[in-house]
């Protein structure tokens, strides 16, 4: 296939901003007005990278885990893998109800325990355990079952409302800027909450006692701070969060999500975004 044809195909899939950058690369690679095939293939590689970087999240995956749970390290590793997928917003939410087993979880927050129980109450069951994964605010599966997580991601996407609201987030100086689009005619309740999670991307912990005694486990995308920034009523809006309000305890990234319902009665995930803070 001619280089010009390859470039045409690649550009048809490329967003406008990366497209302009790729044009600059092409000009630098040109020889006598002709771009070499290898250069064209290189641009296609850039296209693939740009598409991955700009992928719209299709799922929010919350892992309820514990340093005192011997079944959890396998789930923690899976979440680490999921955190590398730009279409997945992966969050670790360590709970505290296993602290009595001999090791007090150093990352646990009783608000995460309350959140896990709130999900259970919304489902009308008593399924509160570790490791447990909640996908898009609705499906729950065993956190160490990679296949079940992948199926839950696919299944929850069948709802036209799940992850249907565009959300964006950017850093400007010492401020985190959040933008949420309107419902835009979608069949949504128009009632939800906007939350920001301050995240530590990788936290290695040496566990001294309990079921995981002697192990070092790395926890990924650990939520270290969690605050509500506003209510979503179905209309587009913007919110600003001072970074100093969330940046502590090794925080180096942030997640924003819009969820149907409220903290006591959490529902479907309507949209989310992820950004690095430094």
C-alpha positions in Angstrom: 0.0 0.0 0.0 1.4 3.5 -0.9 2.6 5.6 2.0 0.0 8.3 1.1 -2.8 5.7 1.4 -1.6 4.5 4.8 -1.5 8.1 6.1 -5.0 8.8 4.8 -6.4 5.8 6.6 -4.5 6.7 9.8 -5.7 10.3 9.8 -9.3 9.3 9.3 -9.2 7.9 12.9 -7.0 10.6 14.5 -8.4 13.4 16.7 -7.7 17.0 15.5 -4.9 18.0 18.0 -2.8 14.8 17.6 -3.4 15.1 13.8 -1.7 18.5 13.7 1.3 17.1 15.7 1.6 14.1 13.3 1.7 16.5 10.4 4.8 18.1 11.9 6.4 14.7 12.3 5.6 13.9 8.7 7.2 17.1 7.5 10.4 16.3 9.4 10.5 12.8 8.0 9.9 13.9 4.4 12.7 13.4 1.8 12.3 15.4 -1.5 8.6 15.8 -1.0 8.1 12.0 -0.6 7.4 10.5 2.8 9.0 7.1 3.3 6.8 4.1 4.1 8.5 3.6 7.4 7.7 7.1 8.4 4.0 6.6 7.5 4.0 3.5 9.6 5.5 5.4 12.5 2.7 8.0 12.3 0.2 5.2 12.4 1.9 4.0 15.7 1.4 7.6 17.0 -2.2 7.4 16.0 -2.7 4.2 18.0 -1.0 5.8 21.0 -3.2 8.9 20.7 -6.4 6.9 20.5 -5.4 5.0 23.7 -4.6 8.1 25.5 -7.8 9.8 24.6 -10.1 6.7 25.1 -13.4 7.5 26.8 -13.6 5.5 30.0 -16.1 2.7 29.7 -16.1 1.5 33.3 -15.3 2.4 36.9 -14.0 -0.6 38.7 -13.9 -0.3 42.6 -12.0 -2.9 44.5 -12.8 -3.4 48.2 -9.7 -5.0 49.6 -7.8 -5.5 52.9 -4.2 -6.1 53.9 -5.6 -8.6 56.4 -7.3 -10.8 53.7 -5.2 -13.6 52.3 -7.4 -13.8 49.2 -6.9 -10.1 48.3 -3.3 -9.9 46.9 -4.4 -11.7 43.7 -7.2 -9.1 43.3 -4.8 -6.3 44.0 -2.6 -7.5 41.2 -5.5 -7.6 38.8 -6.5 -4.1 39.7 -2.9 -3.0 38.9 -3.3 -4.5 35.5 -6.7 -2.8 35.0 -5.2 0.5 36.0 -3.0 0.4 32.9 -6.1 0.3 30.6 -7.0 3.9 29.7 -10.6 2.8 29.2 -10.9 1.6 32.8 -11.0 3.9 35.9 -9.7 1.5 38.6 -9.9 2.4 42.3 -8.7 0.6 45.4 -10.9 1.2 48.4 -9.4 -0.6 51.4 -11.9 -1.5 54.2 -11.4 -1.8 57.9 -13.6 -4.6 59.1 -10.8 -7.2 59.1 -8.5 -5.2 61.3 -9.4 -7.4 64.3 -7.6 -10.4 62.7 -4.2 -9.2 63.9 -3.1 -6.5 61.4 -4.6 -3.0 61.2 -4.8 -2.0 57.5 -2.6 1.0 57.0 -4.7 2.3 54.1 -8.2 1.5 55.3 -10.9 4.1 55.6 -14.2 3.4 57.3 -16.0 5.5 54.6 -15.1 2.7 52.1 -16.6 0.1 54.4 -19.7 2.2 54.5 -19.7 2.6 50.8 -19.4 -1.2 50.3 -22.3 -1.8 52.6 -24.4 0.9 50.9 -24.0 -0.9 47.6 -25.1 -4.1 49.3 -28.2 -2.4 50.7 -29.1 -1.0 47.3 -28.9 -4.5 45.8 -31.0 -5.9 48.6 -28.4 -8.6 49.6 -25.8 -9.1 52.3 -22.9 -9.7 50.0 -20.1 -7.7 51.7 -16.8 -9.5 51.4 -13.2 -9.1 50.2 -11.9 -9.0 47.6 -15.1 -7.6 46.0 -15.2 -5.6 42.8 -18.1 -3.2 42.0 -18.3 -2.4 38.3 -20.0 0.8 37.1 -21.9 1.0 40.4 -24.1 -2.0 39.7 -22.5 -5.4 39.2 -20.5 -7.1 41.9 -18.0 -9.9 41.4 -15.1 -11.6 43.2 -12.1 -9.3 42.8 -9.7 -12.1 42.0 -11.8 -13.4 39.1 -10.4 -11.5 36.1 -12.9 -13.1 33.7 -15.9 -12.2 35.8 -14.6 -8.6 36.0 -14.3 -8.4 32.2 -17.8 -9.9 31.8 -19.2 -7.4 34.2 -17.7 -4.5 32.3 -19.3 -5.7 29.1 -22.6 -6.5 30.7 -23.0 -3.2 32.5 -22.3 -1.4 29.2 -25.5 -2.7 27.8 -27.4 0.0 29.8 -27.6 3.1 27.7 -27.2 5.3 30.8 -24.0 3.8 32.2 -20.9 5.9 31.5 -23.0 8.0 29.1 -22.2 11.5 30.4 -19.0 13.1 29.1 -16.7 14.1 32.0 -13.3 15.9 31.8 -10.7 17.1 34.2 -7.6 19.2 33.9 -5.0 20.8 36.1 -4.4 24.6 35.9 -1.7 25.8 38.3 -2.8 24.6 41.7 -6.4 24.0 40.7 -8.3 20.9 39.5 -10.9 21.8 36.9 -13.9 19.5 36.5 -16.4 19.7 33.6 -19.5 17.6 33.3 -21.7 17.6 30.2 -25.5 17.7 30.2 -27.8 14.7 29.9 -28.4 15.7 26.3 -31.7 14.0 26.0 -30.6 10.8 27.5 -33.1 8.9 29.7 -31.4 9.8 33.0 -32.9 10.8 36.3 -30.9 14.0 36.2 -29.9 13.5 39.8 -26.5 12.5 40.9 -23.4 13.5 42.7 -19.9 14.5 41.6 -17.0 13.2 43.6 -13.2 13.6 43.4 -10.9 10.8 44.5 -7.3 11.7 45.4 -5.3 8.7 44.3 -1.9 7.2 45.0 -1.0 5.2 41.9 1.3 2.6 43.6 1.7 2.0 47.4 4.0 -0.9 48.5 3.1 -2.1 51.9 5.1 -4.6 54.0 2.6 -6.6 56.1 3.9 -7.7 59.5 1.1 -9.7 60.9 -2.2 -11.4 60.1 -3.0 -13.6 57.1 -0.5 -11.9 54.8 2.3 -11.7 57.3 5.7 -11.4 55.7 4.4 -10.3 52.3 4.9 -7.0 50.5 1.9 -6.1 48.5 1.6 -3.1 46.1 -1.8 -1.4 46.1 -2.7 0.5 42.9 -4.8 3.6 42.5 -5.5 3.8 46.3 -8.1 6.4 47.2 -6.4 8.6 49.9 -9.0 11.3 50.0 -12.5 11.5 48.8 -14.7 14.6 48.6 -18.0 15.6 47.0 -17.6 18.6 44.7 -21.2 19.1 43.7 -24.6 17.8 42.6 -25.4 17.0 39.0 -28.9 17.9 37.9 -28.7 16.9 34.3 -27.3 20.2 33.2 -23.7 21.0 32.1 -21.5 22.5 34.8 -17.9 23.2 35.9 -16.3 22.9 39.3 -12.9 23.9 40.7 -11.0 22.1 43.4 -7.9 23.5 45.0 -5.2 20.8 44.7 -4.0 21.5 48.2 -7.4 20.1 49.4 -6.6 16.6 48.1 -2.8 16.4 47.5 -1.3 14.7 50.6 -0.4 11.1 51.7 1.5 10.5 48.4 -1.3 11.5 46.1 -0.2 11.8 42.5 -3.4 11.4 40.5 -7.1 12.2 40.7 -10.3 10.6 39.5 -13.7 12.4 39.2 -16.9 10.4 38.8 -20.6 11.2 38.4 -22.9 8.7 40.0 -26.6 8.4 40.1 -28.1 8.6 43.5 -26.1 9.7 46.5 -23.5 8.5 48.9 -26.0 6.6 51.1 -27.8 5.1 48.0 -25.2 4.8 45.2 -26.4 3.9 41.8 -25.0 3.6 38.3 -21.9 5.3 37.2 -22.7 8.0 34.7 -19.3 9.2 33.7 -15.7 9.5 35.0 -12.3 10.9 34.2 -8.7 10.4 35.4 -5.7 12.7 35.4 -2.2 12.8 36.8 -1.3 15.6 39.2 2.4 15.5 38.6 
